[in-house]
Amino acid sequence: MPLSEEEKEKILNSPPKGTWFILFIYGVISTAAWLALYFGRFLAHGPIQ
């Protein structure tokens, strides 16, 4: 069944929820990876000698 003009406008004017979710997940993964490197790799070696 084809969409009406009103339904098409509603879809086109709605925010991209899936895109924001993917960006949020990517940000969480990137932040977790950065923290793991910072605390696990850099701080584990101690101060510069």
PDBQT receptor file of N, H, CA, C and O in Angstrom, charges set to zero:
ATOM      1  N   MET A   1       0.851  -1.173   0.000  1.00  0.00    +0.000 N 
ATOM      2  CA  MET A   1       0.000   0.000   0.000  1.00  0.00    +0.000 C 
ATOM      3  C   MET A   1       0.906   1.249   0.000  1.00  0.00    +0.000 C 
ATOM      4  O   MET A   1       1.779   1.376   0.858  1.00  0.00    +0.000 OA
ATOM      5  N   PRO A   2       0.704   2.151  -0.941  1.00  0.00    +0.000 N 
ATOM      6  CA  PRO A   2       1.541   3.356  -1.015  1.00  0.00    +0.000 C 
ATOM      7  C   PRO A   2       1.252   4.321   0.141  1.00  0.00    +0.000 C 
ATOM      8  O   PRO A   2       0.159   4.346   0.706  1.00  0.00    +0.000 OA
ATOM      9  N   LEU A   3       2.258   5.098   0.460  1.00  0.00    +0.000 N 
ATOM     10  H   LEU A   3       3.146   5.078   0.001  1.00  0.00    +0.000 HD
ATOM     11  CA  LEU A   3       2.128   6.077   1.539  1.00  0.00    +0.000 C 
ATOM     12  C   LEU A   3       1.398   7.327   1.043  1.00  0.00    +0.000 C 
ATOM     13  O   LEU A   3       1.512   7.710  -0.121  1.00  0.00    +0.000 OA
ATOM     14  N   SER A   4       0.658   7.941   1.939  1.00  0.00    +0.000 N 
ATOM     15  H   SER A   4       0.565   7.629   2.885  1.00  0.00    +0.000 HD
ATOM     16  CA  SER A   4       0.005   9.202   1.597  1.00  0.00    +0.000 C 
ATOM     17  C   SER A   4       1.031  10.331   1.697  1.00  0.00    +0.000 C 
ATOM     18  O   SER A   4       2.113  10.156   2.259  1.00  0.00    +0.000 OA
ATOM     19  N   GLU A   5       0.679  11.472   1.152  1.00  0.00    +0.000 N 
ATOM     20  H   GLU A   5      -0.199  11.614   0.696  1.00  0.00    +0.000 HD
ATOM     21  CA  GLU A   5       1.583  12.628   1.193  1.00  0.00    +0.000 C 
ATOM     22  C   GLU A   5       1.862  13.060   2.632  1.00  0.00    +0.000 C 
ATOM     23  O   GLU A   5       2.970  13.491   2.951  1.00  0.00    +0.000 OA
ATOM     24  N   GLU A   6       0.872  12.944   3.483  1.00  0.00    +0.000 N 
ATOM     25  H   GLU A   6      -0.028  12.594   3.224  1.00  0.00    +0.000 HD
ATOM     26  CA  GLU A   6       1.049  13.322   4.892  1.00  0.00    +0.000 C 
ATOM     27  C   GLU A   6       2.047  12.392   5.586  1.00  0.00    +0.000 C 
ATOM     28  O   GLU A   6       2.881  12.845   6.370  1.00  0.00    +0.000 OA
ATOM     29  N   GLU A   7       1.959  11.099   5.297  1.00  0.00    +0.000 N 
ATOM     30  H   GLU A   7       1.281  10.731   4.660  1.00  0.00    +0.000 HD
ATOM     31  CA  GLU A   7       2.897  10.133   5.889  1.00  0.00    +0.000 C 
ATOM     32  C   GLU A   7       4.314  10.353   5.367  1.00  0.00    +0.000 C 
ATOM     33  O   GLU A   7       5.280  10.235   6.121  1.00  0.00    +0.000 OA
ATOM     34  N   LYS A   8       4.439  10.673   4.082  1.00  0.00    +0.000 N 
ATOM     35  H   LYS A   8       3.654  10.770   3.470  1.00  0.00    +0.000 HD
ATOM     36  CA  LYS A   8       5.762  10.952   3.509  1.00  0.00    +0.000 C 
ATOM     37  C   LYS A   8       6.398  12.166   4.174  1.00  0.00    +0.000 C 
ATOM     38  O   LYS A   8       7.584  12.139   4.502  1.00  0.00    +0.000 OA
ATOM     39  N   GLU A   9       5.628  13.226   4.377  1.00  0.00    +0.000 N 
ATOM     40  H   GLU A   9       4.664  13.248   4.111  1.00  0.00    +0.000 HD
ATOM     41  CA  GLU A   9       6.135  14.439   5.028  1.00  0.00    +0.000 C 
ATOM     42  C   GLU A   9       6.551  14.147   6.465  1.00  0.00    +0.000 C 
ATOM     43  O   GLU A   9       7.580  14.638   6.929  1.00  0.00    +0.000 OA
ATOM     44  N   LYS A  10       5.753  13.352   7.166  1.00  0.00    +0.000 N 
ATOM     45  H   LYS A  10       4.917  12.954   6.788  1.00  0.00    +0.000 HD
ATOM     46  CA  LYS A  10       6.079  13.003   8.552  1.00  0.00    +0.000 C 
ATOM     47  C   LYS A  10       7.405  12.249   8.626  1.00  0.00    +0.000 C 
ATOM     48  O   LYS A  10       8.228  12.522   9.500  1.00  0.00    +0.000 OA
ATOM     49  N   ILE A  11       7.611  11.306   7.714  1.00  0.00    +0.000 N 
ATOM     50  H   ILE A  11       6.943  11.085   7.004  1.00  0.00    +0.000 HD
ATOM     51  CA  ILE A  11       8.861  10.525   7.687  1.00  0.00    +0.000 C 
ATOM     52  C   ILE A  11      10.046  11.419   7.350  1.00  0.00    +0.000 C 
ATOM     53  O   ILE A  11      11.093  11.332   7.991  1.00  0.00    +0.000 OA
ATOM     54  N   LEU A  12       9.888  12.279   6.346  1.00  0.00    +0.000 N 
ATOM     55  H   LEU A  12       9.038  12.350   5.825  1.00  0.00    +0.000 HD
ATOM     56  CA  LEU A  12      10.990  13.144   5.920  1.00  0.00    +0.000 C 
ATOM     57  C   LEU A  12      11.358  14.179   6.979  1.00  0.00    +0.000 C 
ATOM     58  O   LEU A  12      12.522  14.569   7.071  1.00  0.00    +0.000 OA
ATOM     59  N   ASN A  13      10.403  14.629   7.772  1.00  0.00    +0.000 N 
ATOM     60  H   ASN A  13       9.457  14.312   7.697  1.00  0.00    +0.000 HD
ATOM     61  CA  ASN A  13      10.665  15.664   8.772  1.00  0.00    +0.000 C 
ATOM     62  C   ASN A  13      10.997  15.109  10.153  1.00  0.00    +0.000 C 
ATOM     63  O   ASN A  13      11.243  15.882  11.080  1.00  0.00    +0.000 OA
ATOM     64  N   SER A  14      11.009  13.793  10.310  1.00  0.00    +0.000 N 
ATOM     65  H   SER A  14      10.809  13.166   9.558  1.00  0.00    +0.000 HD
ATOM     66  CA  SER A  14      11.337  13.210  11.612  1.00  0.00    +0.000 C 
ATOM     67  C   SER A  14      12.857  13.102  11.766  1.00  0.00    +0.000 C 
ATOM     68  O   SER A  14      13.561  12.895  10.777  1.00  0.00    +0.000 OA
ATOM     69  N   PRO A  15      13.366  13.236  12.983  1.00  0.00    +0.000 N 
ATOM     70  CA  PRO A  15      14.813  13.145  13.191  1.00  0.00    +0.000 C 
ATOM     71  C   PRO A  15      15.326  11.721  12.965  1.00  0.00    +0.000 C 
ATOM     72  O   PRO A  15      14.581  10.758  13.148  1.00  0.00    +0.000 OA
ATOM     73  N   PRO A  16      16.587  11.585  12.569  1.00  0.00    +0.000 N 
ATOM     74  CA  PRO A  16      17.160  10.259  12.294  1.00  0.00    +0.000 C 
ATOM     75  C   PRO A  16      17.554   9.538  13.589  1.00  0.00    +0.000 C 
ATOM     76  O   PRO A  16      18.713   9.594  14.002  1.00  0.00    +0.000 OA
ATOM     77  N   LYS A  17      16.608   8.871  14.220  1.00  0.00    +0.000 N 
ATOM     78  H   LYS A  17      15.667   8.825  13.885  1.00  0.00    +0.000 HD
ATOM     79  CA  LYS A  17      16.850   8.235  15.518  1.00  0.00    +0.000 C 
ATOM     80  C   LYS A  17      17.897   7.136  15.440  1.00  0.00    +0.000 C 
ATOM     81  O   LYS A  17      18.733   7.018  16.336  1.00  0.00    +0.000 OA
ATOM     82  N   GLY A  18      17.870   6.339  14.398  1.00  0.00    +0.000 N 
ATOM     83  H   GLY A  18      17.191   6.435  13.670  1.00  0.00    +0.000 HD
ATOM     84  CA  GLY A  18      18.846   5.251  14.258  1.00  0.00    +0.000 C 
ATOM     85  C   GLY A  18      20.266   5.775  14.125  1.00  0.00    +0.000 C 
ATOM     86  O   GLY A  18      21.202   5.193  14.672  1.00  0.00    +0.000 OA
ATOM     87  N   THR A  19      20.425   6.864  13.404  1.00  0.00    +0.000 N 
ATOM     88  H   THR A  19      19.665   7.337  12.959  1.00  0.00    +0.000 HD
ATOM     89  CA  THR A  19      21.756   7.464  13.228  1.00  0.00    +0.000 C 
ATOM     90  C   THR A  19      22.301   7.975  14.551  1.00  0.00    +0.000 C 
ATOM     91  O   THR A  19      23.477   7.783  14.858  1.00  0.00    +0.000 OA
ATOM     92  N   TRP A  20      21.447   8.626  15.339  1.00  0.00    +0.000 N 
ATOM     93  H   TRP A  20      20.491   8.782  15.090  1.00  0.00    +0.000 HD
ATOM     94  CA  TRP A  20      21.899   9.123  16.643  1.00  0.00    +0.000 C 
ATOM     95  C   TRP A  20      22.281   7.969  17.557  1.00  0.00    +0.000 C 
ATOM     96  O   TRP A  20      23.237   8.085  18.324  1.00  0.00    +0.000 OA
ATOM     97  N   PHE A  21      21.557   6.863  17.492  1.00  0.00    +0.000 N 
ATOM     98  H   PHE A  21      20.781   6.769  16.869  1.00  0.00    +0.000 HD
ATOM     99  CA  PHE A  21      21.867   5.697  18.315  1.00  0.00    +0.000 C 
ATOM    100  C   PHE A  21      23.223   5.106  17.928  1.00  0.00    +0.000 C 
ATOM    101  O   PHE A  21      24.023   4.760  18.798  1.00  0.00    +0.000 OA
ATOM    102  N   ILE A  22      23.479   4.993  16.637  1.00  0.00    +0.000 N 
ATOM    103  H   ILE A  22      22.830   5.274  15.930  1.00  0.00    +0.000 HD
ATOM    104  CA  ILE A  22      24.765   4.466  16.169  1.00  0.00    +0.000 C 
ATOM    105  C   ILE A  22      25.903   5.394  16.592  1.00  0.00    +0.000 C 
ATOM    106  O   ILE A  22      26.951   4.918  17.029  1.00  0.00    +0.000 OA
ATOM    107  N   LEU A  23      25.717   6.704  16.471  1.00  0.00    +0.000 N 
ATOM    108  H   LEU A  23      24.866   7.091  16.116  1.00  0.00    +0.000 HD
ATOM    109  CA  LEU A  23      26.749   7.656  16.897  1.00  0.00    +0.000 C 
ATOM    110  C   LEU A  23      26.997   7.568  18.393  1.00  0.00    +0.000 C 
ATOM    111  O   LEU A  23      28.142   7.662  18.836  1.00  0.00    +0.000 OA
ATOM    112  N   PHE A  24      25.939   7.388  19.181  1.00  0.00    +0.000 N 
ATOM    113  H   PHE A  24      25.008   7.311  18.822  1.00  0.00    +0.000 HD
ATOM    114  CA  PHE A  24      26.078   7.250  20.622  1.00  0.00    +0.000 C 
ATOM    115  C   PHE A  24      26.880   6.002  20.968  1.00  0.00    +0.000 C 
ATOM    116  O   PHE A  24      27.785   6.062  21.801  1.00  0.00    +0.000 OA
ATOM    117  N   ILE A  25      26.563   4.879  20.344  1.00  0.00    +0.000 N 
ATOM    118  H   ILE A  25      25.829   4.831  19.667  1.00  0.00    +0.000 HD
ATOM    119  CA  ILE A  25      27.284   3.630  20.597  1.00  0.00    +0.000 C 
ATOM    120  C   ILE A  25      28.754   3.773  20.200  1.00  0.00    +0.000 C 
ATOM    121  O   ILE A  25      29.641   3.328  20.928  1.00  0.00    +0.000 OA
ATOM    122  N   TYR A  26      29.011   4.392  19.051  1.00  0.00    +0.000 N 
ATOM    123  H   TYR A  26      28.290   4.754  18.460  1.00  0.00    +0.000 HD
ATOM    124  CA  TYR A  26      30.385   4.618  18.610  1.00  0.00    +0.000 C 
ATOM    125  C   TYR A  26      31.146   5.486  19.615  1.00  0.00    +0.000 C 
ATOM    126  O   TYR A  26      32.313   5.221  19.906  1.00  0.00    +0.000 OA
ATOM    127  N   GLY A  27      30.494   6.510  20.139  1.00  0.00    +0.000 N 
ATOM    128  H   GLY A  27      29.547   6.725  19.903  1.00  0.00    +0.000 HD
ATOM    129  CA  GLY A  27      31.131   7.371  21.134  1.00  0.00    +0.000 C 
ATOM    130  C   GLY A  27      31.439   6.623  22.422  1.00  0.00    +0.000 C 
ATOM    131  O   GLY A  27      32.502   6.818  23.011  1.00  0.00    +0.000 OA
ATOM    132  N   VAL A  28      30.522   5.770  22.864  1.00  0.00    +0.000 N 
ATOM    133  H   VAL A  28      29.659   5.612  22.386  1.00  0.00    +0.000 HD
ATOM    134  CA  VAL A  28      30.755   4.983  24.076  1.00  0.00    +0.000 C 
ATOM    135  C   VAL A  28      31.932   4.027  23.882  1.00  0.00    +0.000 C 
ATOM    136  O   VAL A  28      32.792   3.909  24.755  1.00  0.00    +0.000 OA
ATOM    137  N   ILE A  29      31.968   3.351  22.744  1.00  0.00    +0.000 N 
ATOM    138  H   ILE A  29      31.270   3.446  22.034  1.00  0.00    +0.000 HD
ATOM    139  CA  ILE A  29      33.065   2.415  22.466  1.00  0.00    +0.000 C 
ATOM    140  C   ILE A  29      34.392   3.161  22.368  1.00  0.00    +0.000 C 
ATOM    141  O   ILE A  29      35.399   2.697  22.903  1.00  0.00    +0.000 OA
ATOM    142  N   SER A  30      34.411   4.307  21.695  1.00  0.00    +0.000 N 
ATOM    143  H   SER A  30      33.593   4.685  21.260  1.00  0.00    +0.000 HD
ATOM    144  CA  SER A  30      35.648   5.089  21.559  1.00  0.00    +0.000 C 
ATOM    145  C   SER A  30      36.137   5.589  22.915  1.00  0.00    +0.000 C 
ATOM    146  O   SER A  30      37.334   5.544  23.198  1.00  0.00    +0.000 OA
ATOM    147  N   THR A  31      35.228   6.060  23.744  1.00  0.00    +0.000 N 
ATOM    148  H   THR A  31      34.256   6.097  23.515  1.00  0.00    +0.000 HD
ATOM    149  CA  THR A  31      35.596   6.546  25.078  1.00  0.00    +0.000 C 
ATOM    150  C   THR A  31      36.128   5.408  25.936  1.00  0.00    +0.000 C 
ATOM    151  O   THR A  31      37.123   5.577  26.640  1.00  0.00    +0.000 OA
ATOM    152  N   ALA A  32      35.478   4.257  25.887  1.00  0.00    +0.000 N 
ATOM    153  H   ALA A  32      34.669   4.120  25.315  1.00  0.00    +0.000 HD
ATOM    154  CA  ALA A  32      35.935   3.101  26.663  1.00  0.00    +0.000 C 
ATOM    155  C   ALA A  32      37.325   2.646  26.206  1.00  0.00    +0.000 C 
ATOM    156  O   ALA A  32      38.170   2.301  27.032  1.00  0.00    +0.000 OA
ATOM    157  N   ALA A  33      37.558   2.646  24.897  1.00  0.00    +0.000 N 
ATOM    158  H   ALA A  33      36.872   2.926  24.226  1.00  0.00    +0.000 HD
ATOM    159  CA  ALA A  33      38.868   2.253  24.377  1.00  0.00    +0.000 C 
ATOM    160  C   ALA A  33      39.938   3.250  24.805  1.00  0.00    +0.000 C 
ATOM    161  O   ALA A  33      41.042   2.849  25.175  1.00  0.00    +0.000 OA
ATOM    162  N   TRP A  34      39.627   4.541  24.760  1.00  0.00    +0.000 N 
ATOM    163  H   TRP A  34      38.731   4.867  24.459  1.00  0.00    +0.000 HD
ATOM    164  CA  TRP A  34      40.596   5.558  25.165  1.00  0.00    +0.000 C 
ATOM    165  C   TRP A  34      40.928   5.418  26.654  1.00  0.00    +0.000 C 
ATOM    166  O   TRP A  34      42.094   5.484  27.042  1.00  0.00    +0.000 OA
ATOM    167  N   LEU A  35      39.906   5.225  27.479  1.00  0.00    +0.000 N 
ATOM    168  H   LEU A  35      38.958   5.171  27.164  1.00  0.00    +0.000 HD
ATOM    169  CA  LEU A  35      40.145   5.064  28.916  1.00  0.00    +0.000 C 
ATOM    170  C   LEU A  35      40.964   3.810  29.207  1.00  0.00    +0.000 C 
ATOM    171  O   LEU A  35      41.834   3.828  30.077  1.00  0.00    +0.000 OA
ATOM    172  N   ALA A  36      40.696   2.734  28.494  1.00  0.00    +0.000 N 
ATOM    173  H   ALA A  36      39.988   2.719  27.788  1.00  0.00    +0.000 HD
ATOM    174  CA  ALA A  36      41.463   1.497  28.685  1.00  0.00    +0.000 C 
ATOM    175  C   ALA A  36      42.931   1.725  28.335  1.00  0.00    +0.000 C 
ATOM    176  O   ALA A  36      43.817   1.265  29.054  1.00  0.00    +0.000 OA
ATOM    177  N   LEU A  37      43.191   2.427  27.243  1.00  0.00    +0.000 N 
ATOM    178  H   LEU A  37      42.471   2.802  26.659  1.00  0.00    +0.000 HD
ATOM    179  CA  LEU A  37      44.581   2.722  26.875  1.00  0.00    +0.000 C 
ATOM    180  C   LEU A  37      45.234   3.638  27.895  1.00  0.00    +0.000 C 
ATOM    181  O   LEU A  37      46.376   3.412  28.294  1.00  0.00    +0.000 OA
ATOM    182  N   TYR A  38      44.520   4.664  28.317  1.00  0.00    +0.000 N 
ATOM    183  H   TYR A  38      43.592   4.848  27.993  1.00  0.00    +0.000 HD
ATOM    184  CA  TYR A  38      45.094   5.644  29.235  1.00  0.00    +0.000 C 
ATOM    185  C   TYR A  38      45.446   5.013  30.577  1.00  0.00    +0.000 C 
ATOM    186  O   TYR A  38      46.573   5.142  31.056  1.00  0.00    +0.000 OA
ATOM    187  N   PHE A  39      44.479   4.334  31.177  1.00  0.00    +0.000 N 
ATOM    188  H   PHE A  39      43.564   4.230  30.788  1.00  0.00    +0.000 HD
ATOM    189  CA  PHE A  39      44.725   3.767  32.500  1.00  0.00    +0.000 C 
ATOM    190  C   PHE A  39      45.529   2.470  32.441  1.00  0.00    +0.000 C 
ATOM    191  O   PHE A  39      46.364   2.225  33.312  1.00  0.00    +0.000 OA
ATOM    192  N   GLY A  40      45.293   1.648  31.440  1.00  0.00    +0.000 N 
ATOM    193  H   GLY A  40      44.615   1.847  30.732  1.00  0.00    +0.000 HD
ATOM    194  CA  GLY A  40      45.964   0.353  31.364  1.00  0.00    +0.000 C 
ATOM    195  C   GLY A  40      47.352   0.414  30.784  1.00  0.00    +0.000 C 
ATOM    196  O   GLY A  40      48.222  -0.358  31.187  1.00  0.00    +0.000 OA
ATOM    197  N   ARG A  41      47.584   1.309  29.852  1.00  0.00    +0.000 N 
ATOM    198  H   ARG A  41      46.877   1.937  29.525  1.00  0.00    +0.000 HD
ATOM    199  CA  ARG A  41      48.868   1.333  29.164  1.00  0.00    +0.000 C 
ATOM    200  C   ARG A  41      49.778   2.462  29.679  1.00  0.00    +0.000 C 
ATOM    201  O   ARG A  41      50.928   2.220  30.046  1.00  0.00    +0.000 OA
ATOM    202  N   PHE A  42      49.258   3.681  29.703  1.00  0.00    +0.000 N 
ATOM    203  H   PHE A  42      48.324   3.878  29.406  1.00  0.00    +0.000 HD
ATOM    204  CA  PHE A  42      50.108   4.818  30.033  1.00  0.00    +0.000 C 
ATOM    205  C   PHE A  42      50.353   4.962  31.528  1.00  0.00    +0.000 C 
ATOM    206  O   PHE A  42      51.501   5.101  31.950  1.00  0.00    +0.000 OA
ATOM    207  N   LEU A  43      49.304   4.931  32.332  1.00  0.00    +0.000 N 
ATOM    208  H   LEU A  43      48.372   4.818  31.989  1.00  0.00    +0.000 HD
ATOM    209  CA  LEU A  43      49.493   5.099  33.767  1.00  0.00    +0.000 C 
ATOM    210  C   LEU A  43      50.139   3.881  34.423  1.00  0.00    +0.000 C 
ATOM    211  O   LEU A  43      50.758   4.000  35.480  1.00  0.00    +0.000 OA
ATOM    212  N   ALA A  44      50.000   2.729  33.808  1.00  0.00    +0.000 N 
ATOM    213  H   ALA A  44      49.497   2.632  32.949  1.00  0.00    +0.000 HD
ATOM    214  CA  ALA A  44      50.604   1.512  34.363  1.00  0.00    +0.000 C 
ATOM    215  C   ALA A  44      52.121   1.563  34.310  1.00  0.00    +0.000 C 
ATOM    216  O   ALA A  44      52.786   0.879  35.089  1.00  0.00    +0.000 OA
ATOM    217  N   HIS A  45      52.679   2.354  33.416  1.00  0.00    +0.000 N 
ATOM    218  H   HIS A  45      52.139   2.910  32.783  1.00  0.00    +0.000 HD
ATOM    219  CA  HIS A  45      54.128   2.446  33.281  1.00  0.00    +0.000 C 
ATOM    220  C   HIS A  45      54.764   3.410  34.289  1.00  0.00    +0.000 C 
ATOM    221  O   HIS A  45      55.986   3.449  34.429  1.00  0.00    +0.000 OA
ATOM    222  N   GLY A  46      53.961   4.156  34.964  1.00  0.00    +0.000 N 
ATOM    223  H   GLY A  46      52.968   4.124  34.851  1.00  0.00    +0.000 HD
ATOM    224  CA  GLY A  46      54.481   5.075  35.983  1.00  0.00    +0.000 C 
ATOM    225  C   GLY A  46      55.004   6.355  35.376  1.00  0.00    +0.000 C 
ATOM    226  O   GLY A  46      54.858   6.596  34.178  1.00  0.00    +0.000 OA
ATOM    227  N   PRO A  47      55.627   7.190  36.229  1.00  0.00    +0.000 N 
ATOM    228  CA  PRO A  47      56.110   8.493  35.737  1.00  0.00    +0.000 C 
ATOM    229  C   PRO A  47      57.297   8.355  34.782  1.00  0.00    +0.000 C 
ATOM    230  O   PRO A  47      57.964   7.321  34.734  1.00  0.00    +0.000 OA
ATOM    231  N   ILE A  48      57.536   9.413  34.037  1.00  0.00    +0.000 N 
ATOM    232  H   ILE A  48      56.995  10.253  34.076  1.00  0.00    +0.000 HD
ATOM    233  CA  ILE A  48      58.648   9.448  33.083  1.00  0.00    +0.000 C 
ATOM    234  C   ILE A  48      59.952   9.528  33.885  1.00  0.00    +0.000 C 
ATOM    235  O   ILE A  48      60.041  10.250  34.878  1.00  0.00    +0.000 OA
ATOM    236  N   GLN A  49      60.938   8.791  33.444  1.00  0.00    +0.000 N 
ATOM    237  H   GLN A  49      60.866   8.204  32.637  1.00  0.00    +0.000 HD
ATOM    238  CA  GLN A  49      62.228   8.805  34.145  1.00  0.00    +0.000 C 
ATOM    239  C   GLN A  49      63.282   9.513  33.336  1.00  0.00    +0.000 C 
ATOM    240  O   GLN A  49      64.428   9.619  33.773  1.00  0.00    +0.000 OA
TER     241      GLN A  49
